[in-house]
Amino acid sequence: SLSDIQVYLSGRDVRPSGSDVLVKAAVPFDVKLSITIHNRNKNYSVPVNTIREEVYKYVSNLGFSSILYESNIIAITQNVLTDDQSIHSVDLRGRLLYPNGRVRFINGNSSLVVPDDPTNMVTDKTTVYFLDKADIEITVQSV
């Protein structure tokens, strides 16, 4: 846990003498997203696992970032689809867990944006988007 790391790094055997060590973690912004794909080619299945993996890698590699853009999710997904398949919709939802324990739910029409709330230690320099593969819902509809 974070407190165990703090205790260890503050120990006399580890910490340089005359210094103080403060351990902090990134503020988590948990993401859930839904993608609906229209498939006009019944002979070709949509590579759902590939899309899930590519979207997961994109979000996981953002690091400290202020905005998660829907357009980037669309581009990554469309890059895997055939001409007979289209993205019908993308839904972005986020849960921001403040360091004081407060939870804030944020939904985005075209992006998820980290609020600029430095008094509560929430900024684009302290917050990281987290996405679990299980939180990527992909629905394929034959049209």
Order of alpha helices (4+ residues) and beta strands (2+ residues): alpha-beta-alpha-beta-alpha-beta-beta-beta-beta
